[in-house]
Amino acid sequence: MANQGERLIALKSGLDARELHILNIELDRRRKSTGVTYALWFFMSWLGLHKFYLGRIATGVVYVVAPWILILVFVVGFVMAESNPEAGGATAVLSLLALLVYGVWWVVDLFTIPRQVNACNENLELEIIASLNARKQGPGLSPNPTRPE
């Protein structure tokens, strides 16, 4: 099976000059930036904005919600430890370990942001090409929507 880059090359070869021009314009307009993603990660990752920017909504929500839930579980475990030291202590320790995993995930993002941005841009390019092909092959649709055939 061909990798994503080879697939993009094959799909682009089926486009005419006008469609390639439209593709480039749309890519320039909608392309995601590695620099912007890093800035969002550095300054606003606690809000998951770098994930939302890349269109990864569910992951962004997890970025926002997970630490607060884990902190709440830690506090509950700490309070529970007064009446049941084993259960409360275990709950508090598990929530701290989960927060540690969350912290590792945050650091891993530092090193994977370029790959995430490239994947997002490749998916965007595939989406635009699919849209161009659907427009070209759609029944009764004109290649230029402002000029009916």
C-alpha positions in Angstrom: 0.0 0.0 0.0 1.3 3.5 -0.9 2.1 5.9 1.8 0.1 9.2 2.1 2.7 11.2 0.2 2.6 8.9 -2.8 -1.2 8.9 -2.6 -1.2 12.7 -2.7 1.1 12.7 -5.7 -1.2 10.2 -7.6 -4.3 12.3 -6.8 -2.7 15.5 -7.8 -1.6 14.1 -11.2 -5.3 13.7 -12.0 -6.0 17.4 -11.6 -5.8 20.0 -14.4 -3.9 23.3 -14.1 -7.0 25.2 -12.9 -7.7 22.6 -10.2 -4.0 22.7 -9.1 -4.2 26.4 -8.8 -7.4 26.2 -6.7 -5.7 23.5 -4.5 -2.7 25.7 -3.9 -4.9 28.7 -3.1 -7.0 26.7 -0.6 -3.9 25.1 0.9 -2.2 28.5 1.4 -5.4 29.8 3.0 -6.1 26.9 5.3 -2.6 25.4 6.0 -1.6 25.0 9.7 1.6 26.4 10.9 4.2 24.6 13.0 5.2 27.9 14.6 1.6 28.8 15.6 1.1 25.3 17.0 4.2 25.6 19.1 3.2 29.0 20.4 -0.3 27.7 21.3 1.3 24.6 22.9 3.7 26.8 25.0 1.3 29.5 26.1 -2.1 27.9 26.0 -1.7 24.1 26.1 -3.6 24.0 29.4 -6.6 25.0 27.3 -5.8 22.5 24.6 -5.7 25.2 22.0 -2.9 23.6 20.0 -5.1 20.5 19.6 -8.2 22.6 18.6 -6.1 24.5 16.1 -5.1 21.2 14.4 -8.7 20.1 14.3 -8.3 17.5 17.0 -11.4 18.5 19.0 -11.7 15.4 21.2 -8.1 15.5 22.2 -8.4 19.2 22.9 -11.3 18.5 25.2 -9.3 15.8 27.0 -6.4 18.3 27.4 -8.8 20.8 29.1 -10.9 18.4 31.2 -8.4 15.6 32.3 -6.2 17.6 34.7 -9.2 19.1 36.5 -10.8 15.7 36.9 -7.5 14.2 38.2 -7.0 17.0 40.7 -10.6 16.5 41.9 -10.0 12.8 42.3 -6.8 13.5 44.2 -8.6 15.8 46.6 -11.4 13.2 47.1 -8.8 10.5 47.7 -7.0 12.8 50.2 -10.3 13.4 52.0 -11.2 9.7 51.9 -7.8 8.8 53.4 -9.0 10.2 56.8 -11.8 7.6 57.0 -10.3 4.8 54.9 -6.5 5.3 54.6 -5.9 2.4 52.1 -8.7 3.4 49.6 -8.1 7.1 50.0 -4.4 6.8 49.7 -4.6 4.5 46.7 -7.0 6.9 45.0 -4.7 9.9 45.6 -1.7 8.0 44.4 -3.4 6.8 41.2 -4.6 10.3 40.4 -1.1 11.6 40.9 0.3 8.9 38.6 -2.4 9.9 36.0 -1.3 13.5 36.3 2.2 12.4 35.7 1.1 10.6 32.5 -0.7 13.8 31.5 2.6 15.7 32.0 4.5 13.2 29.9 1.8 13.5 27.2 2.3 17.3 27.3 6.1 16.9 26.8 5.7 14.3 24.1 3.6 16.9 22.2 6.7 19.1 22.2 8.5 16.6 20.0 5.6 15.4 17.9 4.1 18.8 16.9 5.9 18.9 13.5 4.5 15.4 12.6 1.0 16.4 13.8 1.0 19.6 11.7 2.2 17.6 8.6 -0.5 15.0 9.1 -3.1 17.8 9.5 -1.9 19.5 6.3 -1.9 16.3 4.3 -5.4 15.5 5.5 -6.4 19.0 4.5 -4.9 18.5 1.1 -6.7 15.2 0.6 -10.0 16.9 1.7 -9.5 19.7 -0.9 -8.6 17.2 -3.7 -11.7 15.1 -2.8 -13.8 18.2 -2.9 -12.4 19.2 -6.3 -13.0 15.6 -7.7 -16.5 15.5 -6.3 -17.3 18.8 -8.0 -15.8 17.6 -11.2 -17.8 14.3 -11.2 -21.0 15.5 -9.6 -24.1 15.1 -11.8 -25.2 18.4 -13.3 -22.6 20.4 -11.6 -20.6 23.0 -13.5 -16.8 23.1 -13.0 -17.2 26.8 -12.4 -20.2 27.4 -10.0 -20.6 31.0 -11.2 -21.1 29.9 -14.8 -23.6 27.2 -15.5 -23.0 25.0 -18.5 
